[in-house]
Amino acid sequence: MSLGAPILLPEQFNAATYFIDRHLQEGRGEKTAIEAEGVRVSYRQLWQSVNRFGNALRKLSVRVEERICLLLLDGPEFAISFFGAIKIGAVPVPVNTLLKPADYQYMLNNARARVAVVSESLFPQIDAIPREQLRYLKHTIVVGDKAAVGTLRFDDLLEQNSPDLEAEPTSKDDAAFWLYSSGSTGFPKACVHLQHDMVVCAERFAKGILGMTESDRCFSAAKLFFAYGLGNALYFPLAVGGTSILGPGPPKPQQVFEIIERHRPTLFFSVPSISTPSAPPKSCTCSSLIAQARSVPVPVDRLSQATKRKS
């Protein structure tokens, strides 16, 4: 689709069919969709897991437009939870992993989330909230080896549910997901994103400006709970049939460059404080570095001599 051409989507549209299901129909089932620590997930495996998780949410009586809180470190489980919820018409709400229990209490109640999906290392932040203070939460799903009493284990839910799932016939203008603002002017505010929004952003920016293709491998220093990271590291590569590179750790320069060395992204999305390190990696195969300043992504000349994107 050329830049500026109308983006025509049918009135009935579910974003999960575009970002997940479509790739099997277009022959990318065995292509790597996500690389993480010691894990590679193909588009077929991602599709199956998204369907399994969507079926699990339906068994937990999650209904269309009900919110699902995602307190997750970056990894395949984030993508599975995010698109699994969207596929059944529910609304995932990724939240900042660096907040305190009082913040999560506010967001869980404000979103009226019935289900929370939480990384094991972050569960103590939710467990610290008196249950009677969470008016709407019914189920907590823990991603990790152990699930506390009264919670559900993410991997168990995937194993127990079918890999077949029909997408909810949502409208292109229905809510797809929420992201909370930072709360710098008061309580955080929920920013509602619609089913068509990710497609428009991917078409106009990822394809139209960055020229992304299915050969690209994308890594972002910004985490998935940020709008900047969610696009760069998840739905941009999924939009073009590329590969998302995810790491659960904090975006400290040394860890970031270790991931670059190990996974060899072609596109690295960063911020100026990381893009101009005192000790850059010994070698870099990134064909492009995109840095964000004042919420506007702008190309940076180079991370090293290898960072200039080849035409």
The 8 nearest C-alpha neighbors of each residue, nearest first, counted from 0:
[[1, 2, 4, 202, 6, 207, 206, 3],
 [2, 0, 4, 3, 207, 202, 206, 203],
 [1, 3, 207, 4, 203, 0, 202, 208],
 [2, 4, 1, 5, 203, 6, 0, 207],
 [3, 5, 1, 2, 6, 0, 7, 203],
 [6, 4, 7, 3, 2, 0, 1, 8],
 [7, 5, 4, 8, 199, 202, 0, 3],
 [6, 8, 5, 9, 4, 10, 199, 195],
 [7, 9, 6, 10, 12, 171, 195, 11],
 [10, 8, 11, 12, 7, 171, 170, 13],
 [9, 11, 170, 171, 12, 8, 172, 169],
 [12, 10, 170, 9, 169, 171, 168, 13],
 [11, 13, 171, 170, 169, 9, 10, 14],
 [12, 14, 169, 15, 16, 194, 168, 86],
 [13, 15, 17, 16, 194, 18, 12, 195],
 [16, 14, 18, 86, 19, 17, 13, 82],
 [15, 17, 20, 14, 19, 13, 18, 21],
 [18, 16, 14, 21, 15, 19, 20, 13],
 [17, 19, 15, 237, 238, 16, 14, 20],
 [20, 18, 15, 16, 21, 17, 46, 22],
 [21, 19, 16, 22, 23, 17, 46, 18],
 [22, 20, 24, 17, 23, 19, 16, 25],
 [23, 21, 25, 27, 24, 20, 19, 26],
 [24, 22, 28, 26, 25, 27, 21, 20],
 [23, 25, 21, 22, 26, 20, 27, 28],
 [26, 24, 22, 23, 27, 21, 28, 20],
 [25, 27, 23, 24, 28, 22, 29, 30],
 [28, 26, 22, 30, 23, 29, 25, 42],
 [27, 29, 43, 23, 42, 30, 26, 22],
 [28, 30, 41, 27, 42, 43, 31, 26],
 [29, 31, 27, 41, 28, 42, 32, 43],
 [32, 30, 41, 40, 33, 242, 42, 39],
 [31, 33, 242, 41, 42, 40, 243, 30],
 [34, 32, 243, 40, 242, 31, 39, 244],
 [33, 35, 39, 244, 38, 243, 245, 40],
 [34, 36, 245, 38, 246, 244, 37, 74],
 [35, 37, 38, 246, 34, 245, 247, 74],
 [36, 38, 35, 39, 34, 40, 246, 262],
 [39, 37, 35, 36, 34, 40, 33, 75],
 [38, 40, 34, 33, 31, 35, 41, 37],
 [39, 41, 33, 31, 32, 44, 45, 34],
 [42, 40, 31, 32, 44, 30, 43, 29],
 [41, 43, 28, 45, 32, 44, 30, 46],
 [44, 42, 28, 46, 41, 45, 29, 47],
 [45, 43, 47, 41, 46, 42, 40, 48],
 [44, 46, 42, 48, 43, 47, 49, 41],
 [45, 47, 43, 49, 44, 48, 19, 42],
 [46, 48, 162, 44, 50, 45, 49, 51],
 [47, 49, 51, 45, 50, 46, 52, 44],
 [50, 48, 83, 79, 46, 52, 47, 51],
 [49, 51, 53, 162, 47, 164, 48, 52],
 [52, 50, 162, 48, 160, 54, 157, 161],
 [51, 53, 55, 49, 54, 83, 50, 157],
 [52, 54, 83, 50, 56, 55, 51, 84],
 [53, 55, 57, 51, 52, 56, 50, 160],
 [56, 54, 52, 58, 53, 57, 156, 160],
 [57, 55, 59, 53, 58, 54, 61, 52],
 [56, 58, 60, 54, 61, 59, 55, 53],
 [59, 57, 55, 60, 56, 54, 61, 53],
 [58, 60, 56, 57, 61, 55, 138, 114],
 [61, 59, 57, 58, 62, 56, 55, 113],
 [62, 60, 57, 56, 59, 65, 63, 89],
 [61, 63, 65, 60, 89, 64, 57, 88],
 [62, 64, 88, 89, 65, 87, 61, 90],
 [65, 63, 89, 90, 88, 66, 62, 174],
 [66, 64, 89, 63, 62, 90, 61, 67],
 [65, 67, 90, 112, 91, 89, 110, 64],
 [66, 68, 91, 114, 112, 115, 92, 90],
 [67, 69, 115, 92, 91, 93, 112, 116],
 [70, 68, 93, 116, 71, 92, 115, 94],
 [71, 69, 117, 94, 116, 96, 93, 68],
 [72, 70, 118, 117, 69, 77, 73, 96],
 [71, 73, 247, 74, 118, 96, 70, 77],
 [74, 72, 247, 246, 245, 223, 77, 71],
 [73, 75, 76, 245, 77, 35, 247, 72],
 [74, 76, 78, 77, 79, 33, 73, 35],
 [77, 75, 79, 74, 78, 80, 142, 73],
 [76, 78, 80, 75, 79, 74, 81, 71],
 [79, 77, 81, 75, 76, 80, 82, 74],
 [78, 80, 49, 76, 77, 81, 82, 83],
 [81, 79, 83, 77, 78, 82, 76, 84],
 [80, 82, 78, 84, 79, 83, 91, 77],
 [81, 83, 85, 84, 79, 15, 80, 86],
 [84, 82, 53, 49, 80, 86, 52, 85],
 [83, 85, 89, 82, 86, 81, 87, 53],
 [86, 84, 82, 88, 89, 87, 83, 90],
 [85, 87, 166, 83, 15, 84, 88, 82],
 [88, 86, 167, 85, 89, 84, 166, 53],
 [89, 87, 63, 85, 86, 167, 64, 169],
 [90, 88, 64, 63, 84, 65, 85, 87],
 [89, 91, 66, 176, 175, 64, 65, 85],
 [92, 90, 67, 176, 81, 66, 68, 84],
 [91, 93, 68, 177, 69, 67, 176, 178],
 [94, 92, 69, 224, 68, 178, 70, 91],
 [95, 93, 70, 224, 69, 92, 96, 179],
 [94, 96, 97, 224, 98, 93, 70, 225],
 [95, 97, 98, 70, 94, 71, 72, 121],
 [98, 96, 95, 99, 94, 121, 70, 124],
 [99, 97, 96, 102, 95, 100, 103, 101],
 [98, 100, 102, 101, 124, 103, 97, 96],
 [101, 99, 124, 103, 102, 104, 125, 128],
 [102, 100, 104, 103, 99, 105, 128, 98],
 [103, 101, 105, 99, 100, 104, 98, 106],
 [104, 102, 106, 100, 105, 101, 107, 99],
 [103, 105, 101, 107, 102, 106, 100, 108],
 [104, 106, 102, 103, 108, 107, 109, 101],
 [107, 105, 109, 103, 108, 104, 110, 102],
 [108, 106, 104, 110, 112, 109, 105, 111],
 [109, 107, 111, 105, 106, 110, 104, 133],
 [108, 110, 106, 111, 107, 105, 112, 104],
 [111, 109, 112, 107, 108, 106, 66, 189],
 [112, 110, 108, 135, 109, 107, 113, 66],
 [111, 113, 66, 110, 67, 107, 114, 136],
 [112, 114, 136, 137, 135, 111, 67, 138],
 [115, 113, 138, 67, 112, 139, 136, 137],
 [114, 116, 68, 139, 67, 69, 140, 117],
 [117, 115, 140, 69, 139, 141, 70, 68],
 [116, 118, 70, 141, 71, 122, 142, 140],
 [119, 117, 142, 71, 121, 120, 141, 122],
 [118, 120, 143, 122, 121, 142, 141, 117],
 [119, 121, 118, 122, 123, 143, 117, 142],
 [122, 120, 118, 119, 123, 124, 117, 70],
 [121, 123, 119, 125, 124, 120, 117, 126],
 [124, 122, 126, 125, 121, 127, 120, 119],
 [125, 123, 100, 122, 127, 126, 121, 99],
 [126, 124, 122, 127, 123, 128, 100, 103],
 [125, 127, 123, 128, 124, 122, 129, 130],
 [128, 126, 125, 124, 123, 129, 100, 122],
 [127, 129, 126, 125, 130, 100, 104, 132],
 [130, 128, 132, 131, 127, 133, 126, 125],
 [129, 131, 132, 133, 128, 134, 126, 136],
 [130, 132, 129, 133, 134, 128, 135, 136],
 [133, 131, 130, 129, 134, 128, 104, 108],
 [134, 132, 130, 131, 135, 136, 108, 104],
 [133, 135, 132, 136, 108, 131, 111, 130],
 [134, 136, 111, 113, 133, 112, 137, 108],
 [137, 135, 113, 112, 114, 133, 138, 134],
 [136, 138, 113, 114, 135, 139, 112, 115],
 [139, 137, 114, 136, 115, 140, 113, 150],
 [138, 140, 115, 150, 114, 116, 151, 141],
 [141, 139, 151, 116, 152, 153, 150, 117],
 [140, 142, 117, 152, 153, 119, 118, 146],
 [143, 141, 118, 153, 119, 117, 152, 140],
 [144, 142, 119, 145, 141, 118, 146, 152],
 [143, 145, 146, 142, 119, 152, 154, 141],
 [146, 144, 143, 147, 152, 119, 141, 142],
 [145, 147, 152, 141, 150, 151, 148, 144],
 [146, 148, 150, 149, 145, 151, 141, 152],
 [149, 147, 150, 146, 151, 145, 152, 139],
 [148, 150, 147, 151, 139, 146, 138, 140],
 [151, 149, 139, 148, 147, 140, 146, 138],
 [150, 152, 140, 141, 139, 146, 153, 149],
 [151, 153, 141, 155, 146, 140, 154, 142],
 [152, 154, 142, 156, 155, 141, 140, 151],
 [155, 153, 157, 156, 152, 158, 142, 143],
 [156, 154, 158, 152, 157, 153, 159, 151],
 [155, 157, 159, 153, 154, 158, 55, 160],
 [156, 158, 154, 51, 155, 159, 160, 52],
 [157, 159, 155, 156, 160, 154, 51, 161],
 [160, 158, 156, 157, 155, 161, 51, 55],
 [159, 161, 51, 157, 158, 55, 54, 156],
 [160, 162, 51, 163, 54, 159, 50, 164],
 [163, 161, 47, 51, 50, 164, 48, 160],
 [164, 162, 161, 50, 165, 47, 51, 54],
 [165, 163, 50, 166, 162, 54, 53, 161],
 [166, 164, 167, 163, 86, 87, 50, 168],
 [165, 167, 86, 87, 168, 164, 13, 16],
 [166, 168, 87, 88, 169, 86, 165, 13],
 [169, 167, 11, 166, 13, 12, 170, 88],
 [170, 168, 13, 12, 167, 11, 173, 88],
 [169, 171, 11, 173, 172, 12, 10, 168],
 [170, 172, 12, 194, 195, 10, 173, 11],
 [173, 171, 170, 193, 194, 195, 174, 10],
 [174, 172, 170, 193, 171, 194, 175, 169],
 [173, 175, 193, 192, 194, 176, 191, 172],
 [174, 176, 194, 193, 90, 192, 85, 173],
 [177, 175, 90, 91, 192, 92, 174, 191],
 [176, 178, 191, 92, 190, 192, 189, 91],
 [179, 177, 190, 189, 92, 93, 180, 191],
 [180, 178, 189, 188, 187, 190, 181, 177],
 [179, 181, 187, 188, 182, 189, 178, 190],
 [182, 180, 183, 187, 179, 188, 186, 184],
 [181, 183, 187, 186, 185, 184, 180, 188],
 [182, 184, 181, 185, 187, 186, 180, 188],
 [185, 183, 182, 186, 187, 181, 180, 188],
 [186, 184, 182, 183, 187, 188, 181, 180],
 [185, 187, 182, 188, 184, 183, 181, 180],
 [188, 182, 186, 180, 181, 179, 185, 189],
 [187, 189, 180, 179, 186, 190, 182, 181],
 [188, 190, 179, 178, 177, 191, 180, 187],
 [191, 189, 178, 177, 179, 188, 192, 180],
 [190, 192, 177, 189, 176, 174, 193, 178],
 [193, 191, 176, 175, 174, 177, 196, 190],
 [192, 194, 174, 175, 196, 173, 172, 195],
 [193, 195, 175, 171, 14, 196, 173, 172],
 [194, 196, 171, 198, 193, 197, 199, 172],
 [197, 195, 199, 193, 198, 194, 192, 200],
 [198, 196, 200, 199, 195, 201, 194, 234],
 [197, 199, 201, 196, 195, 200, 202, 238],
 [198, 200, 202, 196, 197, 201, 203, 195],
 [201, 199, 197, 203, 198, 202, 204, 196],
 [200, 202, 205, 198, 199, 204, 235, 203],
 [203, 201, 206, 199, 200, 204, 207, 198],
 [202, 204, 207, 200, 201, 199, 206, 205],
 [205, 203, 208, 207, 201, 206, 200, 202],
 [206, 204, 201, 209, 211, 207, 208, 235],
 [207, 205, 210, 211, 202, 204, 209, 208],
 [206, 208, 203, 204, 2, 210, 205, 202],
 [209, 207, 204, 210, 206, 205, 203, 2],
 [210, 208, 205, 211, 206, 207, 204, 203],
 [209, 211, 206, 208, 207, 205, 212, 204],
 [210, 212, 206, 209, 205, 215, 239, 213],
 [213, 211, 214, 239, 215, 210, 241, 240],
 [212, 214, 241, 240, 239, 215, 211, 236],
 [213, 215, 212, 241, 216, 242, 240, 211],
 [216, 214, 241, 213, 265, 212, 217, 211],
 [215, 217, 264, 242, 265, 243, 241, 266],
 [218, 216, 266, 243, 264, 232, 244, 267],
 [217, 219, 267, 244, 232, 264, 268, 266],
 [220, 218, 268, 221, 232, 267, 228, 269],
 [219, 221, 269, 250, 268, 222, 255, 218],
 [222, 220, 228, 219, 269, 227, 225, 223],
 [223, 221, 228, 224, 225, 220, 73, 219],
 [222, 224, 229, 228, 225, 73, 221, 232],
 [223, 225, 93, 94, 222, 95, 229, 226],
 [226, 224, 228, 223, 227, 222, 229, 221],
 [225, 227, 229, 228, 230, 224, 223, 178],
 [228, 226, 225, 229, 230, 231, 221, 223],
 [227, 229, 223, 221, 222, 231, 225, 230],
 [230, 228, 223, 226, 233, 227, 232, 231],
 [229, 231, 234, 235, 228, 233, 232, 227],
 [232, 230, 228, 235, 229, 233, 219, 227],
 [231, 233, 219, 228, 218, 243, 230, 229],
 [234, 232, 229, 230, 235, 243, 236, 231],
 [233, 235, 237, 230, 236, 238, 229, 232],
 [236, 234, 238, 230, 237, 231, 201, 233],
 [237, 235, 241, 238, 239, 234, 242, 243],
 [238, 236, 234, 240, 235, 239, 18, 241],
 [237, 239, 235, 236, 18, 234, 240, 201],
 [240, 238, 213, 236, 212, 241, 237, 235],
 [239, 241, 213, 237, 238, 236, 22, 242],
 [242, 240, 213, 236, 215, 239, 214, 237],
 [241, 243, 32, 216, 33, 236, 31, 217],
 [242, 244, 33, 217, 232, 236, 233, 216],
 [245, 243, 34, 218, 217, 33, 35, 242],
 [246, 244, 35, 74, 73, 34, 243, 218],
 [245, 247, 73, 248, 35, 74, 36, 244],
 [248, 246, 73, 72, 74, 245, 249, 36],
 [247, 249, 246, 250, 254, 72, 73, 251],
 [248, 250, 251, 247, 254, 246, 222, 255],
 [251, 249, 220, 255, 252, 248, 254, 221],
 [250, 252, 254, 253, 249, 255, 273, 248],
 [253, 251, 255, 254, 273, 256, 250, 276],
 [252, 254, 256, 255, 251, 257, 250, 278],
 [255, 253, 257, 256, 251, 252, 258, 250],
 [254, 256, 252, 258, 253, 257, 250, 251],
 [255, 257, 259, 253, 258, 254, 280, 252],
 [256, 258, 254, 260, 259, 255, 261, 253],
 [259, 257, 261, 255, 256, 260, 262, 254],
 [258, 260, 256, 263, 257, 262, 261, 264],
 [261, 259, 257, 258, 263, 262, 256, 283],
 [260, 262, 258, 259, 263, 257, 256, 264],
 [261, 263, 259, 258, 260, 264, 244, 34],
 [262, 264, 259, 260, 284, 261, 265, 285],
 [265, 263, 216, 266, 217, 285, 262, 218],
 [264, 266, 285, 286, 216, 215, 217, 284],
 [267, 265, 217, 287, 264, 285, 288, 216],
 [266, 268, 288, 218, 219, 217, 289, 269],
 [269, 267, 219, 289, 290, 288, 220, 218],
 [268, 270, 290, 220, 219, 289, 274, 267],
 [269, 271, 290, 291, 272, 273, 274, 292],
 [272, 270, 274, 273, 290, 275, 269, 291],
 [273, 271, 270, 274, 275, 276, 269, 252],
 [274, 272, 271, 275, 270, 276, 252, 269],
 [273, 275, 271, 272, 270, 276, 269, 302],
 [274, 276, 273, 272, 271, 277, 302, 279],
 [277, 275, 278, 279, 273, 274, 272, 252],
 [276, 278, 279, 275, 273, 252, 274, 280],
 [277, 279, 276, 280, 253, 281, 275, 252],
 [280, 278, 276, 277, 281, 256, 302, 303],
 [281, 279, 282, 256, 283, 278, 260, 257],
 [282, 280, 279, 283, 260, 278, 303, 256],
 [283, 281, 280, 284, 260, 305, 303, 279],
 [282, 284, 285, 305, 280, 260, 281, 306],
 [283, 285, 263, 286, 305, 265, 264, 282],
 [286, 284, 265, 306, 287, 264, 283, 266],
 [285, 287, 308, 306, 265, 307, 284, 309],
 [288, 286, 308, 306, 266, 307, 285, 265],
 [287, 289, 267, 268, 266, 299, 306, 290],
 [288, 290, 268, 298, 299, 297, 269, 267],
 [291, 289, 269, 270, 297, 296, 268, 271],
 [290, 292, 296, 270, 295, 297, 294, 269],
 [291, 293, 294, 295, 296, 290, 270, 271],
 [292, 294, 295, 291, 296, 270, 297, 290],
 [293, 295, 292, 291, 296, 227, 297, 290],
 [294, 296, 293, 292, 291, 297, 290, 227],
 [297, 295, 291, 290, 292, 294, 289, 298],
 [296, 298, 290, 291, 289, 295, 299, 292],
 [299, 297, 289, 290, 300, 288, 296, 287],
 [298, 300, 301, 289, 288, 290, 297, 302],
 [301, 299, 298, 307, 302, 306, 288, 287],
 [302, 300, 306, 303, 299, 307, 304, 288],
 [303, 301, 306, 274, 275, 304, 288, 300],
 [302, 304, 301, 305, 306, 283, 279, 282],
 [303, 305, 306, 301, 302, 307, 283, 300],
 [306, 304, 303, 307, 283, 284, 286, 285],
 [307, 305, 286, 301, 287, 285, 302, 303],
 [306, 308, 287, 286, 305, 301, 309, 300],
 [309, 307, 286, 287, 306, 310, 285, 288],
 [310, 308, 286, 307, 287, 306, 305, 285],
 [309, 308, 307, 286, 210, 287, 209, 211]]
